[in-house]
Every structure is written in structure tokens, then in C-alpha cells.
Amino acid sequence: MAEPLHLRGTPSRSDQAFRGLAIGAAAVVLLVLALIAIEMSGRMGPVLDRMGFDYFTSRRWSPGERLFGALPFLWGTLYTAIIALVLAVPVSLLVALFVTQLASPAVRKPIVYVLDLLAVVPSVVYGLWGVLVLAQPLQKVFLAIHNAVDGIPGLQSIFGASPQGRSFMTAGIILAIMITPIITSLAREVIETTPQNEKEAAYALGATRWEMIRASVLPHAKGGLVGAVMLGLGRAMGETIAAALVIGSSIGQITINAFAPGNSMPAVIANEWGEADQLHKSAMIALALLLFAITVIVNLVSSAIVQRSLRRSRGTA
């Protein structure tokens, strides 16, 4: 039972100090983000003065002609991130459910250990592995898929063009491998917060294991699972080195053909920054700011979804 208000003591100095420290830390984070946005906004001025709104809608990226269009890189970033999510999310959720609901302790421990190790592998290792080991075998797999879907409407548009080893799909696969441990670890932590009495109540009503998971575990963990997926999406969109090594670095390519080479915002910044002049750097800073804004929007949307799910859970309870 909660203590009556008139019996509660006033906050101690340590409590007040901790509260001030927490507020100060949060304020520092917001201040740093604001300073980054302000500084980058100032440095992207030259390219906007030259290109105007066409910078965001043009497909042409030609530093030699002083023309810069961000649309192909925006498409490449979103497309590879979507491919990564489509591949990673089902695997991540199934592994998380297996580890928390089915696996014995002897099996669970090594799986969790391996997932934690995979989550901290440097991205350049994944990228080099993709280029040196995965790209050539994948090209043969892509060719088989291409031949299998030839003539099928819809699928031919996605898998119909001449397959390349370094492509949107290869980048999506590498990004999926990178974000799977992150999504799985977060999903596992969220699923494990499901109250034991809710699961036992489902069993008491005659539910099977899958029915218990569907009725008790998934509704309870839905908000956290959405947050885990969104965090994986942010990691996939912001990945630089791995994407730069395997995406193909094709300038101006906007296509839904997953087997075609392309480019992304982080990849073009990593590849071209070293030889760029002032206007060229301004164009890439604008790309970075655009990616920054998209990441912030994704985080805000995920936070709103999580909070909405929590409110619904409390209302149901």
C-alpha cells in the first residue's frame, strides 16, 4: 500500500542531486544533438544555394559538373534497410522465442553467448567477408532466382535483371546479418519480462505452447519488439563501411531490382569524402543531415508506438 502523502518525507539531498544529474545528462545529449544539427545545417548551405530543392529530387550526382542529387542515395539507403528488415526480423523473433520459450538451459546459454559475440563484431569485418567470400556464391544464387522468376509479373521486376554479386540484395543480406543479433537480444530481454502468472493462466485454460505465446507473450512484448525492430532499422540505415563494400557503388541507380548495384548515403560519403572539394563536401554533409533527420524520425515513431502499446497494456490490465 502506498504511504500517505502527509507521512512521506521530503526528498533527501542525494535524491535531489541525482535528479539534477539525470536532468543535466539528458540536457547535454539534447544540446549535443542540437549543435550537430546546427553545424551541419550551416555547412550544407553552399549545395542548397546552388541546387535548391532539386538537390532532394534530382537523380544526377556528378561532382565534375557541379550537379548533386540525393534521391538515388536516399532510395538505396531505404531499400537496403527494408531488405535487411524483411530478412532479419522473422529470424530474430523466432530465435528470441526459441531461446526464451523452448530451449533448455544447456542450449540457451551458448546461443545467447554467440549472439552477444556477433553483436560486437566490427562492421568492416562483415563488409570484407561479404566482398571476399559471399559475393561470388551469392551471384550464382541470384542467377538461379533470376531464371526461376523469369516471366512472372511482379517478381520479374524485383529479381528479373542481370544479377550482380555486389548489389542491393547483397548489402541487405549483410545488413540483416549485422542487425539480427541486436534485434534478437533486445527481443529476448523484452519477452522474458512477460509475467509468469500470465503464461501459467494460459496453460491452465488449456492453451498449447504456441497459443500461450500468441495470447500472453506477444501482446505483452509487442511494444518492446517494435522498439527492437526500429533500433535495428536505424542501425541498418546508418551502416557505412559494410554497405560501401558490398552495395556496388552505382551512381544514380533507382530501381526495385534487388540484384542491381546501387549506392546509399553512408556509402557515398565514405567513398567520396577524401577527394571532395568544398561544394562536394557540402553535398555530402547534406546527405548526412538527411540521414540524421530520418534516424530521428524513426526513433520518434518507434517511441510513440512503444508508448501507445504500454498505454493499451495498462488499460487492459
Buried (B, 14 or more C-beta within 10 A) or exposed (E): EEEEEEEEEEEEEEEEEEEEEEEEEEEEEEEEEEEEBEEBEEBBEBBBEBBEEBBBEBEEBEBEEEBBBBBBBBBBBBBBBBBBBEBBBEBBBEBBBBBBBEBEEEEBEEBBEEBEEBBEEEBEEBBBBBBEEBBEEBBEEBBEBBEEBEEEEEBBBBBBBEBBBBBBBBBBBBBBBBBBBBBBBBBBBBBEEBEEEBBEBBEEEEBEBEEBBEBBBBBBBBBBBBBBBBBBBBBBBBBBBBBBBBBBBBBBBBBEBBBBBBBBBBBBBBBBEEEBEEBBBBBBBBBBBBBBEBBEEBBEEBBEBBEEBEEEBEEEE
